[in-house]
Amino acid sequence: MKSFLVIFLIIFDLSVSFSQEDSNSNFWNNVSFGGGIGLNFSDGFFSGTLAPSAIYEFNNQVALGLGLNGTYNSQKDVYKSTILGGSIISLFNPADAIQLSAEFEELHVNRKYESFYNLPNDTYWSPALFVGAGYRSGNVTLGIRYDLLYDEDKSIYANAWAPFLRFYF
């Protein structure tokens, strides 16, 4: 938790130092909302994710935001898992079409196996620190990110590399 706070303070400090905000502007005019919804199902498998987020745009180049994540997975007769957590994201747009990002995510994983498999239930925290780059067009960004803290045994992601599609309105 201390690392999350340190990363938050560093990103916030950097973002504030880059901002050229007029003190008379309305806070909510600079807030954009977005997020993601995911569904995956196949023979006996189901996964659903809801991940809302909001960013504050300090100027045309720098934004900082917070996100929530809730995921439910189940595989019939194998396991069920609930994953809840949050993230902090910083975005930097050096050019209109390019977006660079850094995101710290902390997720609480609760996984319960069916008794047939004789595996212990898991409850643990899974941190991730993503750095990414994407092509931006308007309020949509398509790109790829890499988890610097990826742990093959504990990460909820199959791989350290992950494509993303980001929307903010």
C-alpha positions in Angstrom: 0.0 0.0 0.0 2.9 2.3 0.7 4.2 1.8 -2.9 0.7 2.8 -4.2 0.8 6.0 -2.2 4.3 6.9 -3.3 3.5 6.3 -7.0 0.3 8.4 -6.6 2.1 11.3 -5.1 4.9 11.2 -7.7 2.4 11.1 -10.6 0.2 13.8 -9.0 3.2 16.1 -8.4 4.4 15.7 -12.0 0.9 16.3 -13.4 0.5 19.5 -11.3 3.9 20.8 -12.3 2.9 20.4 -16.0 -0.5 22.0 -15.7 -1.2 25.5 -16.9 -4.7 25.7 -15.4 -6.6 29.0 -15.1 -7.7 29.2 -11.4 -11.2 30.5 -12.5 -12.1 27.4 -14.5 -14.6 24.9 -13.5 -13.2 21.6 -12.2 -15.9 19.4 -13.8 -15.2 20.9 -17.2 -11.9 19.1 -17.2 -13.1 15.7 -16.0 -13.8 12.9 -18.5 -15.4 9.6 -17.8 -14.7 6.3 -19.5 -13.9 2.7 -18.7 -14.4 -0.8 -20.0 -16.9 -3.6 -20.0 -15.9 -7.2 -20.8 -17.8 -10.4 -21.3 -16.2 -13.8 -22.2 -18.0 -17.1 -22.3 -17.5 -20.4 -23.8 -18.3 -24.1 -23.0 -18.6 -23.9 -19.2 -16.6 -20.7 -18.8 -17.8 -17.2 -18.0 -16.0 -14.0 -17.3 -17.5 -10.5 -16.8 -15.7 -7.2 -16.0 -16.9 -3.7 -15.2 -14.1 -1.1 -15.0 -15.3 2.6 -14.8 -12.7 5.4 -14.6 -12.4 9.1 -14.6 -9.6 11.5 -15.5 -8.8 15.1 -14.9 -7.2 16.9 -17.8 -4.8 19.4 -16.6 -4.1 20.6 -20.1 -4.1 19.2 -23.7 -1.1 17.0 -22.8 -1.4 15.8 -19.2 -4.2 13.9 -17.4 -4.5 12.0 -14.2 -7.3 9.7 -13.1 -8.7 6.9 -11.0 -10.4 3.7 -11.9 -12.3 0.8 -10.3 -12.3 -2.8 -11.4 -14.7 -5.6 -10.7 -14.4 -9.0 -12.4 -16.2 -12.3 -11.8 -14.9 -15.6 -13.4 -16.2 -19.1 -13.3 -15.4 -22.4 -14.9 -18.1 -25.0 -14.3 -16.9 -27.6 -11.8 -13.4 -26.0 -11.6 -13.3 -22.6 -9.8 -15.0 -19.3 -9.2 -13.2 -16.0 -8.6 -14.1 -12.5 -7.7 -11.5 -9.7 -8.4 -12.0 -6.2 -7.0 -9.7 -3.2 -7.0 -8.7 0.1 -8.2 -6.1 2.0 -10.2 -4.5 5.3 -10.8 -3.6 6.3 -14.3 -1.5 9.1 -15.8 -1.7 10.1 -19.5 0.7 12.1 -21.5 0.0 13.2 -25.1 3.3 14.5 -26.7 1.4 14.8 -30.0 -2.2 14.7 -31.1 -2.0 11.1 -32.3 0.3 9.7 -29.6 -0.6 8.8 -26.0 1.8 7.5 -23.4 0.5 6.1 -20.1 1.5 4.8 -16.7 -1.0 3.0 -14.5 -0.7 1.4 -11.1 -3.4 -1.2 -10.4 -4.0 -3.1 -7.1 -6.5 -6.0 -7.3 -7.8 -8.2 -4.5 -8.3 -11.8 -5.8 -10.5 -14.3 -4.2 -10.5 -17.7 -5.9 -12.4 -20.8 -4.8 -11.7 -24.2 -6.3 -14.2 -27.0 -6.4 -13.4 -29.7 -3.9 -12.7 -32.3 -6.6 -9.4 -30.6 -7.5 -8.2 -30.6 -3.9 -6.5 -27.2 -4.4 -6.4 -24.6 -1.6 -8.6 -21.5 -2.1 -6.6 -18.3 -2.9 -7.0 -14.8 -1.5 -4.3 -12.3 -2.2 -3.5 -8.9 -3.6 -2.1 -8.6 -7.1 -0.3 -5.3 -8.0 0.4 -4.3 -11.6 2.4 -1.3 -13.0 1.6 -0.8 -16.6 3.5 1.5 -19.1 1.9 1.9 -22.4 1.7 3.7 -25.7 -1.1 4.1 -28.1 -2.5 5.8 -31.2 -5.1 8.4 -30.2 -7.9 9.8 -32.4 -10.3 12.2 -30.5 -11.4 10.5 -27.3 -10.4 7.0 -28.3 -6.9 5.4 -27.9 -5.8 2.0 -29.2 -2.5 0.7 -28.0 -0.4 -1.8 -26.0 0.8 -1.8 -22.4 3.4 -3.8 -20.4 3.2 -4.8 -16.8 6.5 -4.1 -15.1 5.4 -6.1 -12.0 4.1 -9.1 -13.8 4.2 -12.3 -11.8 3.3 -15.5 -13.7 1.9 -17.2 -10.6 -0.1 -14.3 -9.1 -1.1 -12.0 -12.0 -4.7 -12.2 -13.2 -3.4 -11.5 -16.7 -2.2 -14.3 -19.0 0.9 -12.3 -20.1 2.8 -9.1 -19.3 1.8 -7.5 -22.6 -1.8 -6.5 -23.1 -3.6 -4.5 -25.9 -6.0 -1.8 -24.8 -8.8 0.3 -26.2 -9.4 3.4 -24.0 -12.4 5.7 -24.3 -13.0 9.0 -22.4 -16.0 11.3 -22.9 
